[in-house]
Amino acid sequence: MREKKNQNQMEPLKKFLKYIRKFKAWIYVSAVLSLVAAILNLIGPNALSKVTDLITEGLSGDMNLFWIRRICILLAALYVLGWAVNYVEGFIMATVSQDITKSMRRDISRKIDRLPLRYFDSHDTGDTLSLVTNDVDTVGQMLNQSLSTIILNVALLVGATIMMLVTNWKMALLGILSALIGFAIVLLIISKSQGYFSQQQKELGSLNGHIEETYGGLLVIKAYNNQNVSRKTFREKNEKLYTANWKSTYLSGIMQPLMMFIGNLAYVVVCITGAVLAMRGEITFGVIVAFMLYIRNFTNPLQNLAQAFSSMQSMIAACDRIFTFLEEEEMEDESYKTATLKYVKGNVAFDHVKFGYNENREIIHDFTSNIKAGQKVAIVGPTGAGKTTIVNLLMRFYDINSGKITIDDVNTIDMKRETVHDIFGMVLQDTWLMEGTVRENLVYNKKDVSDHRLDEVCEAVGLTDLIKQLPNGYDTILNEDAGISAGQKQLITIARAMIADSPLMILDEATSSVDTRTEQKVQKAMDLLTQGRTSFVIAHRLSTIKNADCILVMKDGDIIETGTHDQLMEKGGFYADLYNSQFASAGA
Amino acid sequence: MLKILKYLKKKEWMYAAFCVFFIVIQVWLDLKLPDYMSEITTLVETAGSAMSDILSAGRGMIACAIGSMAASIVTGFFAAKTAAGLSRTLRELVYNKTLDFSMQEVHKFSADSLINRTTNDVTQIQTLVSMGLQAIIKAPILAVWAIVKIAGKSWQWTLATAIAVIILIIVLAITLVIAVPRFQKVQKLNDRLNTVTREQVSGIRVVRAYNAEQYQENKFDEQNEIITDNNTIANRVMALMSPTMTLLNSGLTLAVYWIGAYLIVAASAMNKLAIFSDMVVFSNYAMQIIMAFMLLNMIFILLPRAQVSADRIVEVLNTPVSIKDGEQTAASEESGTIEFKDVSFRYPEAGGNVLEHLSFKVNKGETCALIGATGSGKTTAVNLIPRFYDVSDGEVLVDGINVKEYKQKDLRNKIGYCSQKAKLFSGTVKSNILFGENDKPAGTDEDVKNAMSISKADEFVEKMHDGTDSAIAQNGTNVSGGQKQRISIARAVARKPEIFIFDDSFSALDYKTDREVRRQLSEKTADATKIIVAQRISTIRDADQILVLEHGKIVGKGEHDELMKNCKVYQEIALSQLSKEELEDA
């Protein structure tokens, strides 16, 4: 078990070390500087010890002030040099660690664009976002602190140990031993306390969940007089959190005093042993002074290392998540594909298409249909019937299991995905607009769109009034405060599709969240958009699609009926049922 | 921040007092430790000292170290209890206050902000108290005490210490002025980066459809660049701290010895040893003073963040609740009637009226439907009936009595309310259907079954693993939208109210289920008055009274056929949904 845990921790660390290879030059420089700083630090006690001895001699006889001054000036110079070296090292690490985090963020962003949609449909958006913000941040912070801390402190630790052993092995052994015993006890407490921390996280999550739920459903809670019940649940959870809270706060709080104690203990041991040895005349007083400093140079690094390693734990966890994401399977590289369509007529054919989101669960069984250029295809079905599946397949967001989808007799699988995307324009129901100006949202990534063209399109979809009302016209920034309604957002996405001017169209109809007037506008704009283009319309209201050339009726993921409105009504199947039910009144 | 402290309970004040006491002990012991060292120094340098004296001083040192550790462990205990206790109190106060708020106040703060105030902001305060309480008490005690200890020794040493402290303050000031604001800025930049990434992920279909990957990446890179620049500068400044501390540490020790050498030379033979032993321990005291200033610095970094949180919490606690209970309990002469008398409504901070001069009456057992465009005020109007908001002008009567005169609890016991967005709570199907308190006896399994059959929830609940005892996840994420809505309708039915309010509750159902549910409702709950807000004409065409709302005004009132003849807005809505022939056919 333990073995496995260690392996799990080593793996991301190895990957991380591999990742930071491109920054290795600076990291080496920083490591060398750390070593230099540590050595400079360790010369101090030795020199100070000499000064002390010179002073002790002066207690009874003449003091050699000349030597004292020389050593002190030298030492002061070394300290200032040590400071400079230390700072340069810190400066480099601050820069390098930020460069590494920047590069990580960049790589994650690039990775997002190379992952198949399947990934995003099966993973929470929040998790991906948390990679960019929290996890990379954690790595950055730890990198900044831990890496230089580890190098410097290991050097100090080793150096102090050697210097102590060389100076006086008896004192050295006693001092080190007492520090290590104390340290072992602290490690024991740390490992015991882990449980309380996860307990605290758990209780916090549970309480926050309850708070979110209560505030989100306050209207219902009030309507049903549930306040007392909610308060009771809250009090129970709050009490549990309180207990977990003070315990974990307490445990993390006593680490510091324990560490201090270890430092003090070693200090006392060294002082007393030193005193005894000095009394016997085995050592001079200067040795005690040197040891008082050395032992601090031994216990402090120990303390810092413990801290650095515990931060490393969270860094490793973050690295693990980041690298797992970066190593997710990407979409196939398609640079070798060459099939393109010079002029798109718009004949679309489904030929024995089979598809399932899971390999073992096929939802579209052997679907065949020929759609002629300029036809309108409607996709209908109850909520959750999988109407977006068709969009996913046409756009090659997902690849089909077998069969083929062709556009003008070219199999879409032979084209690059970008080529397919260029053929289709798309307007989806969840109106995706980005934070930016109206112009940026309309033009998006299309090059060289003139203001004249913008005016034209806005006029056509009925956005002109809105643009006029906005404080800065096309340059108004769209955000939560801009007061753009859902319907107006829909119009903007339609205008965006119109500007992109693709030969084929995929549209998702506006739903009831849009008010009647705007809805009519949206409908009109959509009609305009589909004129003369082969179009696929996901319909929510049956009255608008009666004139479709082909209706695909979907249920539970599969296409269960196809045909025109009249054919389907005649058939008297699921579609007819669905259609009729919208007119029947409750009494009937 | 000080305002927050008044929420400390008596017990926690006592804990805080204990903290002070034990910190004093701790500081005393920490400063006592070098005294023993001084004693040992004298002993070692004095010829013919007894070994036992040294060992006894050594015992004293160990006792000090253990005592100091014990004192700080006890301090940690009380500090943790104080911090956790305060956060428990604050959390409960904010939560209870929020439950008392009318929707008006919730609207003002927004639910998201209230959640943040109850969770993150309270955690911020807790962090400050748990870390800061000790620092804020210890720093001044330590500083003053250590200064007193070294005061009488030698002004040259004191001067050296003063210079070290001044250097420290300068470096701290630099970091506070340059680095801290940048770190705060990074917080905001992080939000921006988050927005850009969220765009990239949530809009992934659009991004790909437009082949706009490069475009989004450029946007991302721009933010990435800014955030990295800020962080780099801030971290470069922060990198000053550790080397400077090391320099001050070693430099001060060096200075003390250097100065000491001259002092000893200048001193008379008698005093030489005393100065020597002072010298050995002086740097130890001086370091304690520097440590005290570091502790103060920590507070400067933590305080501004906690201050913001404290203000946000106090703002909630000091906001008065706008809706107050009336006196009237359940009993009244009429039953199941609703009347709006010239009702107008506007949100306090917004200017325009959301509702203007609404007047209508609904009798027992009748169905009244409200229809109109988004933003026409339908939801606002029905929300006045359970008194989620108070009218600005006019009055709303339920059973002939103004809603303001009821106790809120009794008013709401009369009503079965079904919200626009179905809202389920973690628990089971059953706990959701029997949700809330009512003065009636607790609902039975029979009630649940009955309610589910009316709302057509039985179809899928029976298929669930544990039937009505099947678990519902928080926010009902484990059932579909339509299923959620059916459970929430069952919840309203199980309450057996005089009045039903369905705020667009049927739109998540497909036409077929919609029709079935309404048929069941009209058969099995015929006595209850029903208020229905709807988007679909087909949902409401049988209503006894249809109110057509536009811009907060009633622009049509009557039955379907009447309105089709004389209300233009109604005709428009109808035509947008059904073609002319279909309307005539049906």
Interface residues (C-beta under 8 A of the other chain):
Chain A: A37 N41 G44 L48 V51 T52 L54 I55 T56 G58 L59 M63 L65 I68 R69 C72 L75 A76 Y79 V80 G82 W83 N86 Y87 G90 F91 M93 A94 T95 S97 Q98 D99 T101 K102 R105 R106 S109 R110 I112 D113 L117 F120 T125 T128 L129 V132 T133 D137 G140 N144 L204 L207 N208 G209 I211 E212 E213 T214 Y215 G216 G217 L218 L219 V220 I221 K222 A223 Y224 N225 N226 Q227 N228 V229 S230 R231 F234 R235 N238 E239 L241 Y242 N245 W246 K247 T249 Y250 G253 I254 Q256 P257 L258 M260 F261 N264 L265 Y267 V268 C271 I272 A275 V276 A278 M279 F285 I288 V289 L293 P382 T383 G384 V391 M395 F397 R417 E418 H421 D422 F424 G425 M426 L428 W432 M434 E435 Y444 N445 S485 A486 G487 A500 I506 S512 S513 V514 D515 T516 R517 E519 Q520 Q523 R541 S543 K546 D577 L578 S581 Q582 F583 A584 S585 A586 G587 A588
Chain B: L33 M37 I40 T41 L43 V44 E45 S49 M51 I54 L55 G58 M61 I62 C64 A65 I66 S68 M69 S72 I73 G76 F77 A79 A80 K81 A83 A84 G85 S87 R88 R91 E92 Y95 N96 T98 L99 F101 M103 V106 A111 L114 I115 T118 T119 T123 Q126 S130 Q134 N190 L193 N194 T195 V196 T197 R198 E199 Q200 V201 S202 G203 I204 R205 V206 V207 R208 A209 Y210 N211 A212 E213 Q214 Y215 Q216 E217 K219 F220 D221 N224 E225 T228 N231 T232 N235 R236 M238 A239 L240 S242 P243 T244 T246 L247 S250 G251 T253 L254 Y257 W258 G260 A261 Y262 I264 V265 K272 L273 F276 M279 V280 A373 T374 G375 S376 N383 P386 F388 Q408 K409 R412 N413 I415 Y417 S419 K423 F425 S426 F435 G436 E437 N438 Q474 N475 S480 G481 G482 S488 R491 R495 S507 A508 D510 Y511 K512 D514 R515 R518 R519 S522 Q535 R536 S538 R541 D542 E572 I573 S576 Q577 L578 S579 E582 D585 A586
